Amino acid sequence: MAEPQIIGQQDNFGAVQVQGLTQFIKDIRAASDKKAADVLIREANERVAKVVIRMARSLANTKQERRAAESLETSSSVQQVKVSMGGRAVPYAGGANFGSYTDLRRLIKAPNQRGRRSRATIVRQGESILKVATRVESQFVSRSGRTVSAFEGGTRVKLARNSSGGLRVIRGWNQFRAKGQEPTRYAKGRDQFLYRAVTLTQDQISQSYQEFIDRMIGKAFPDASSGDSAAA
C-alpha cells in the first residue's frame, strides 16, 4: 500500500493537496472496519478545518471581515474537507475576503413588475453613460426578468432617475475597506483572511494529516507498521 504524499498548495491557491489519499482511504476501509475508519477520517478532516477557521478569524481585520469570518463552517466528506462562508446573513462575505472591482459606474434599473429592483448595468471605463443608457432602455424583459424581444410581449426596461430627471448613477463596489483606508481591490491570488489562513497553517495541516496517516496504518496493519507509526 502506497502512503499518501502531502504536496501542499503549489499553484492551487487555497487548497492543500494530499496525493494518493483516495486510494489510501480505499485500502484502509478494505483492511479494517469501514464505519470506524470513516469516523476517524472525518475527525481528521474536521481537525484540519478548525485549524484553518481559527487562523482565518484571527486574521479578519475590519468589521465586515470579522462578520464574514464568523460565518465560516466546514463541509467535510471522507475524501476532502471544505471551509465555506457567507449565506443570507452575510451576503457580502466574498467581497469582505477577496475585495471587489472598485469605482465602477452603474446605472440602476427601475423596479420590475414584481416591485423588486433589477440588477444594475455596469458602465465600463471609456464607455459613454448616455450610449449605455440608450442600449439598456431599448431592451425588453419578461415578468421573471429575462431579456426577451418586443414580439414576445416583454416590458421595456426603464432606468432609475433622480428628482431632476437625470440618470441615477452610483459607483461601486467601494464598501469593502478598513476605516480611513482605500477600498480593498480584487486581485487574483490575493485575499484578506481565508486563503491566507490556509497558507499560514499549511505546516499544521500537513502534520495533522501525517499523524492521521500514521495512525491509520498502525490500526489497519499493526504487524507491518513501524514502532514510530504505531505510537503516532
VMD Tcl script that draws the C-alpha trace (Angstrom):
set ca {
  {0.00 0.00 0.00}
  {1.41 3.36 -1.07}
  {1.43 6.04 1.62}
  {-0.17 9.38 0.59}
  {2.13 12.31 -0.11}
  {1.22 15.74 1.26}
  {2.29 18.09 -1.52}
  {0.88 21.38 -0.20}
  {-0.70 24.20 -2.15}
  {1.75 24.69 -5.02}
  {-0.26 26.63 -7.64}
  {-3.62 25.60 -6.24}
  {-4.46 28.72 -4.25}
  {-6.37 27.93 -1.06}
  {-6.14 24.15 -1.21}
  {-3.68 21.69 0.31}
  {-3.35 18.56 -1.81}
  {-2.82 15.08 -0.39}
  {-1.73 12.97 -3.32}
  {-2.87 9.35 -3.23}
  {-5.38 9.94 -0.42}
  {-8.31 8.39 -2.30}
  {-6.56 5.04 -2.85}
  {-5.17 5.10 0.69}
  {-8.65 5.53 2.15}
  {-9.95 2.73 -0.08}
  {-7.21 0.38 1.17}
  {-7.75 1.34 4.81}
  {-11.50 0.79 4.58}
  {-10.93 -2.60 3.00}
  {-8.42 -3.67 5.68}
  {-10.40 -2.54 8.73}
  {-13.90 -1.78 9.94}
  {-15.31 0.59 7.31}
  {-17.54 2.60 9.67}
  {-14.82 3.02 12.28}
  {-12.36 4.09 9.58}
  {-14.80 6.66 8.20}
  {-15.27 8.15 11.67}
  {-11.51 8.62 12.05}
  {-11.19 10.09 8.55}
  {-13.94 12.64 9.23}
  {-12.37 13.52 12.56}
  {-9.08 14.23 10.79}
  {-10.83 16.47 8.28}
  {-12.71 18.34 11.00}
  {-9.47 18.89 12.91}
  {-7.84 20.46 9.87}
  {-10.88 22.65 9.17}
  {-10.90 24.00 12.71}
  {-7.22 24.93 12.44}
  {-7.94 26.95 9.28}
  {-11.05 28.60 10.73}
  {-9.28 29.67 13.92}
  {-6.48 31.25 11.92}
  {-8.88 32.92 9.48}
  {-10.86 34.51 12.30}
  {-7.69 35.81 13.89}
  {-6.67 37.43 10.58}
  {-10.01 39.15 9.95}
  {-9.48 42.85 10.49}
  {-12.47 45.05 9.62}
  {-16.00 44.69 10.97}
  {-17.12 43.19 7.65}
  {-14.24 40.74 7.61}
  {-14.91 39.62 11.18}
  {-18.60 39.00 10.45}
  {-17.69 37.09 7.31}
  {-15.11 35.02 9.20}
  {-17.67 34.20 11.89}
  {-19.83 32.58 9.18}
  {-17.09 30.08 8.30}
  {-18.19 26.48 8.58}
  {-16.98 23.07 7.47}
  {-18.45 20.75 4.89}
  {-16.41 17.60 5.09}
  {-16.66 14.20 3.46}
  {-14.49 11.11 3.58}
  {-12.49 12.34 0.58}
  {-12.00 16.01 1.45}
  {-12.85 18.88 3.75}
  {-14.12 22.27 2.65}
  {-14.43 25.54 4.52}
  {-17.17 27.84 3.23}
  {-18.65 31.14 4.34}
  {-21.44 33.58 3.64}
  {-25.12 32.82 3.27}
  {-28.14 35.07 3.71}
  {-26.88 36.54 6.98}
  {-23.56 37.63 5.45}
  {-24.14 38.06 1.68}
  {-21.06 40.29 1.42}
  {-18.65 37.62 2.71}
  {-16.95 37.16 -0.67}
  {-16.29 40.86 -1.04}
  {-15.05 41.14 2.53}
  {-12.47 38.41 1.89}
  {-11.50 38.97 -1.74}
  {-12.26 42.66 -2.21}
  {-14.01 43.88 -5.35}
  {-13.70 45.79 -8.56}
  {-13.84 49.41 -7.40}
  {-15.07 52.74 -8.77}
  {-17.26 51.12 -11.42}
  {-20.14 53.29 -12.54}
  {-23.51 51.58 -12.52}
  {-26.89 52.54 -13.91}
  {-29.73 51.47 -11.64}
  {-32.78 49.97 -13.31}
  {-36.24 50.94 -12.16}
  {-38.21 48.30 -10.20}
  {-39.53 45.45 -12.31}
  {-43.13 44.29 -12.39}
  {-42.70 42.39 -9.12}
  {-41.62 45.58 -7.37}
  {-38.03 44.45 -6.99}
  {-35.11 46.48 -8.20}
  {-33.42 44.83 -11.17}
  {-29.69 44.33 -11.41}
  {-27.58 47.37 -12.19}
  {-25.79 47.80 -15.51}
  {-22.06 48.48 -15.39}
  {-20.69 51.37 -17.42}
  {-17.11 50.39 -18.14}
  {-14.10 52.66 -18.36}
  {-14.28 54.80 -21.51}
  {-17.93 53.99 -22.24}
  {-20.49 56.76 -22.64}
  {-23.18 56.70 -19.95}
  {-25.77 58.02 -22.41}
  {-24.86 55.39 -25.01}
  {-25.16 52.58 -22.47}
  {-28.43 54.01 -21.14}
  {-29.90 54.12 -24.65}
  {-28.93 50.50 -25.26}
  {-30.39 49.34 -21.93}
  {-33.67 51.19 -22.38}
  {-34.12 49.62 -25.82}
  {-34.36 46.18 -24.19}
  {-37.47 44.28 -23.12}
  {-37.84 41.88 -20.19}
  {-40.37 39.25 -19.18}
  {-42.12 39.20 -15.82}
  {-39.33 36.96 -14.48}
  {-36.69 39.47 -15.56}
  {-35.42 37.51 -18.59}
  {-34.44 39.60 -21.61}
  {-36.87 38.98 -24.48}
  {-37.81 40.59 -27.76}
  {-40.63 43.12 -28.11}
  {-42.55 40.50 -30.12}
  {-42.57 38.18 -27.10}
  {-44.60 40.67 -25.11}
  {-41.91 41.93 -22.80}
  {-41.88 45.21 -20.90}
  {-39.43 47.92 -21.94}
  {-36.62 48.42 -19.43}
  {-36.56 51.74 -17.61}
  {-33.58 53.21 -15.79}
  {-33.99 54.89 -12.43}
  {-33.69 58.65 -12.43}
  {-33.27 61.32 -9.80}
  {-35.76 64.08 -8.96}
  {-34.41 66.34 -11.71}
  {-34.79 63.62 -14.34}
  {-31.11 62.74 -14.64}
  {-29.91 59.13 -14.74}
  {-29.19 57.63 -11.35}
  {-25.54 56.60 -11.34}
  {-23.76 55.02 -8.41}
  {-20.15 53.97 -8.00}
  {-19.17 50.60 -6.66}
  {-18.14 48.41 -5.24}
  {-16.24 50.51 -2.72}
  {-17.77 49.32 0.54}
  {-15.05 46.80 1.42}
  {-12.48 48.81 3.34}
  {-11.00 49.49 6.74}
  {-11.90 52.82 8.32}
  {-9.86 55.59 6.75}
  {-8.33 53.20 4.18}
  {-8.69 52.79 0.44}
  {-11.26 50.21 -0.75}
  {-9.99 46.65 -0.93}
  {-9.45 45.98 -4.62}
  {-9.86 42.49 -6.03}
  {-6.63 40.91 -7.29}
  {-6.25 37.34 -8.50}
  {-4.45 35.15 -5.98}
  {-4.95 37.50 -3.05}
  {-7.45 37.61 -0.20}
  {-7.80 39.01 3.31}
  {-8.14 36.04 5.64}
  {-9.45 32.68 4.35}
  {-6.83 31.55 1.84}
  {-4.14 33.34 3.83}
  {-5.15 31.12 6.74}
  {-4.57 28.01 4.62}
  {-1.12 29.27 3.68}
  {-0.15 30.17 7.24}
  {-1.36 26.84 8.66}
  {-0.02 24.62 5.89}
  {2.61 23.07 8.17}
  {-0.04 22.31 10.81}
  {-2.33 20.85 8.17}
  {0.47 18.64 6.83}
  {1.42 17.49 10.33}
  {-2.20 16.73 11.23}
  {-2.72 14.61 8.10}
  {0.62 12.84 8.57}
  {-0.37 11.89 12.13}
  {-3.70 10.62 10.78}
  {-1.96 8.58 8.06}
  {0.48 7.01 10.55}
  {-2.36 6.23 12.96}
  {-4.50 4.59 10.28}
  {-1.62 2.48 9.03}
  {-0.92 1.37 12.59}
  {-4.55 0.37 13.15}
  {-5.14 -1.35 9.82}
  {-1.74 -3.06 9.50}
  {-0.32 -3.43 13.04}
  {2.19 -6.12 12.03}
  {3.54 -4.14 9.06}
  {3.74 -0.72 10.69}
  {6.87 0.60 12.35}
  {7.12 1.36 16.04}
  {7.01 5.08 15.36}
  {3.90 4.78 13.21}
  {2.11 2.67 15.81}
  {2.96 5.18 18.52}
  {1.54 8.07 16.48}
}
mol new
graphics top color blue
foreach p $ca { graphics top sphere $p radius 0.5 }
foreach p [lrange $ca 0 end-1] q [lrange $ca 1 end] { graphics top cylinder $p $q radius 0.2 }
display resetview
